[in-house]
Amino acid sequence: MVKWIHIADVHLGASPDAGDAYSKVRPQELWDTFAEVIDICEREQTDLLLIAGDLFHRQPLKKELKEVDYYFSRLSRTKVVLIAGNHDFLKQDSYYRSFQWSSNVYPLFDKEPECVIFEDLDVAVTGFSYESREILTPFDGGIRAEGDAKYEILLVHGGDEKHLPIQKSLLEKSGFDYIAMGHIHKPQQVIPGLAAYAGALEPTDKNDTGKHGFIRGEISERGTRFEFVPLAKREYLHLVLETESRMGNAEVRELIRGQIQEHGRENLYKFILTGKRDPDIEFDTGSKDRYGNILEIVDETIPDYDFEELWKANQENLIGKYIEAFGGCETGSVEYEALCEGIQALMANRQ
């Protein structure tokens, strides 16, 4: 049996989206979570650590490679296999090209597929790296398991239109026992039991919602089995809060505070306000960040006008005519939104 841990898109060196409370610590947290993976590999005596691209957010500095290699060198059993992705691609002057790794590290830093065979494990790992920011040529199925070992693994980075477009059907026919994928930050199985994105180890962008971590797996004569393991220190959450016309800024502030306490002050938030509000109130979306972990508050509420009373009081002017033009539109429709926005503008102009 061969045990592995699969990570991708670690993005060491990035400065992730974070609120005031965490902006300074988030870059280090990427390193800290990476170090946790190393500790897990050592504790569990994992056979392989598979890194499917974008270990770094940009071209790595020599001192950063030394730091990473120190972590790798602490592994008494684990062999590390890595490829370069579109962020840390192999420029001509990249330190990747000349760095001397520890003896347990096997970089597959060629643009053409290459294979490393571990005879003691009877496993072969195939992979290739980026030499530019994009690979527009689709994966054509030409990379196939060659029977070099009992078990065969593929490392691949990409999956969108500018980064190695991939057809699942071609992956299924490739003959590998496991396909470790990188580039897509959301962890997901591409082909159940065969191919998966580990996702970003830590979320780095406010749209990287959901759990993040790594994949733990094993290959044996019984087949391939793997599972996603959450590990990230923080999570980006997008929460929709429905307001009522009776609510003012203080009550909305308390509502947001309650949601943060419920879901965790360590997480990072985007709130979307929907529903209705008093026409005389404008929600202050910039002063509700008590804990320093709110990235954005979006106000999508609509003013709760009594259009019949408003029309009666303004039949002879532009406001009344505007209401008449939208007569009969349903609440929640595009027309209703246009009616609310128009009336709001007209009322503001009159004031």
N, C-alpha and C positions, 0 to 999 in steps of 0.2 A: 504493500500500500504506500502511496505517495501523498503526503499532506502538503498543502500550499496555502499561502495567503496572497490574495490579489488586491493590489491598490492601484490607483491611477489619479491623475489630476491633483497632485498634492499642492502644486503651485507655491513651493517655497520661494520667498522673496516678494510675494504679493502683499498688498495692503487692502484687505477685504473691506467691503462696505460694513460700517459699524457706527453705532451712535456715539455720543460724547463719552459715555462711560467706558467704551471698549476699543475705541479707535487706536489707542497706543499699544494695547496688549494683543490685538488680533494677529499682527504679523508673527509674533513669537508663538502664539497658540498653534499656528500651522506647524512650526518646528516641534512643539511639545507633543502634538498628536502623532506626528511622524515617529517621534521617539517612543511613544506608547506602542506603536505597531512593532517596532524593533523588540521591545520588551516582551510583547506577546509571542513573537516568533521564538525568542530564546526560552521563555517559560514553557511553551508548548512543544519545543524542539521540532519546529516546522521544517520540512525538507526544503521548500522553495518559497522565496519571496518574489512574486512577479509584479513588476512595475510597468504598467502599460502606457507610458508616455506622460509628459508634462510633470515630471518630478519638480521642475522649477518653472516659475512663472515667466521667466525671460532667460537670456543667456546667463548661465551660472558663472559666478566669480570663482577663481581658484580657491580662495579661502572657504567658500561655501562647499565646494567639492570635497575639500579636506574634512570639513565638519560632517558631511553626509557619510563619507567613507569611514570615519571614526565609528559612527553608529554601526555600519555594516561589519566592521572588523570585530565588534563585540560578539557577533553571532558565532557560537561554537559549532553549530550544525548546519544552519540555514545557508543555502546558496542563493545569491541574489541575481536575478536576470532582469535587465531593464532596456527599454528603448526610449528614444527621444521623440517627443511629439511636436505639435505645431508651435507651441510657445517656447520650448527649449531646443528648437531644431539645431542641426549641426551646421553652423556657419563655418566658413573656411578657417576662421581664426578662433573657433570655439575651443575652450579649454577641455571640453569633452574629448576632443580628438587626441590630446597628448597626455591626459591625466593617467597616472599609474594607480590603478585600483588595488584593493586588497585581494588576496588570492581566492576569496570566496565570491567575488563579484564578476559577473559575465555580461558586459554591455554588448548589445547587438546594434552597433552604430554604423551600419551600412544601409544605403538606400535600397539595396537589393536584399531579398530574404536570405538570412543565414541561420545556421542551426548550431546549437550547443548540445552535446550529448553527455549525460551523466550516467556512466555505466553502473555505478554503485546503486543508483535508483532505478535503472532501466527506463529512463525517461529522456526524451528529447524536446527541447524548446526552440521554436522557430519564431523569428521576428525581424522587423526592419524598422528603420528610423527615417524621420523627416530631414531633408536637407534644405528645405525652404518652408515658408509659413503655410503653404497650401499644397495639397495633392489633388488636382482636379480629375485625374484619371481614375475611373471606377475600379474597385476590386473586381478582377475578372475571373476569379476562381483558379488562377494559375498556381497559387500557393497551395500545395497539398502535402498531407502527411506522407512521408517517403518510406515508412517502415523501418526507421533507423533505431527504434527502441520499442519496448512493449507498450509504453504509454507516450503519447505525443501531445504537446501543448502549443498553441499559437498565441503570440502577443501581437495585437493590432490596435492602432490608434486612428480613429476617424469615424465616419458614419453620416456626415452631412454633405451637401452638394459641393463644398469647397475643400473638404478634408476627407479624401478617400471615400467617395460614395460606395455604399455596400448593399448588396442584395442578400437577404437572409438565405435564399435558396442556394446560393453559391457557397455560403459558409457551411450549410448542412452537408454539402457534397464533398467538403474538403478532407474528411477522414480523420480530423483531430479528435482527441478525447475531451479536450476543453479548449475554449477560445476566450482568452482574457482580453477584454476590450477597454479602451480609454477614449476620452474626448467628450463624451456626453456626461454631464455632471450629475444627472439623476440616476441613482442605482436602479438597474432593471435587467431582467432576463430578456435577451434577444431571441434565443432559441432555448426553450426549457430543457434543462439538464445538459446543455452543451455550451452555450455562449452567453456572456453577461457583461454589462458595464458595471464596474465597481462604483462608479460615480466619484465625485470629488470627495477626498478624505475629510476635508472641512469645507463647508460652503463658503464661497468667496464673493458672491454677487447676491444682491437682495432678492433676485428672482430664483436663486438656488434653494427653493423651498423644500421641505420634507427632511427625512432623516438622512444622515451621511455617515459613512464609515468604510468598511472593507468587506471583502468576500473571503470566507474561510471554506476550503474544499478539500476533497480527497479523491484519488483515483485508485481503484482496486479491481480485482477480477469481477467484482459485483457491479462495476460501472462507475460513473462519475456522480458525485454528490457534492453540493455546495450550498451555502447559506449566506445571507447578508447579515453583517454584524454592525449595529450602530456604534459609533465611537466619538463623533464630533462633539465638541464642547458646547456649541451653540447651534441654534436652528433659526432660520428665517421663517417667520410666520406672517401670512397675509390674512387678516381677520376683517370680516364685514360686520359692521355695527349698524343696526337699524335705529334711527332716531325717531322721536315723536315731536309734534309741533309744540308741545308744552316744555320741551327741554331747552335749557340755556347752556352757556359755555361751562358753567360749574358742574352741571349734571353730566354732560358729555365727558368732562375731564374725569369725573369719578367712575364713569362707565369704562373708560380706557384703563384707568388705574386698576379696576377690578379684573379686567381681562389679563393684564400683565401679571397680577398676583396669581391668577388661576393657571396660566400657561407657563409661568416661570420668568423670573427677572433676569435670568442668564440669557434668554433668547432675544432676538432682534425683530422688530415689528414694523409692518406696514398696515395701517388701518384705513379702511374704506368706509366712509360714512354714507349711508343710504337712508331712504325714508323721507319724512317731511320735517320741516322746521318752521318756526314762526317767521313770517316775512320780514319782521323788524329785527331779526337776529342774524348776524353773520358769524359763523363759527370761526374762531381763531385757531387755525390749524398749526400755528407755529409756537404755541406756548403751553403745550400739554405734556412735554417730555420730562416728567418728574424724575424718572429713573435713568435717563440718558441712553435709552435703548430703542428709541423710536426713530426709524429712518425716514418715514414719510406718513403724512395723513392726507388722504384725498377726500375732498368734500363733494359727494355726488348727490347730496340732498336736494330736494325741491321745496320752494316756499309753499306753505299751506294756505293759499289764497282762497277766500270765499268769492268765487268768480261771479256768482249771481248778485251778491250785494255790491261787489266792485263795479259790475256793469250798470246796475241801477244808479249808482252815484256818478257814473261817467258816460252816460249814454250819448251825450252831445260832443264828446271830445275823442281824441285819438285812442285813449285807453279803452273806451267803450267799443269803438269800431274794431279795434284789434281783437277784443274778446269775441265779438260777433263773428269775425272771420274764422275763428277756430271753434265755432259752436258745435257741440255734440262730440268732440273728440274724447276718447277714453283715457282715464287716468293710467299713466304708465306708458302710453304710446309715444312715438316720436313727436307727433303733433302736440301732445300735451306738454312735453318737455320744451318744445319751441314756444308754446303759449306762456309757460312759466318764465322762461328766460326773457322773452319779449316784454312781458309785463314788468318783470323786475327791472329791466333797463329803462322802461318808460317811467316807472315810479321813481327811480333814482334820479332821472333827468328832471322830473317835475320838482323834486325836492331841492 
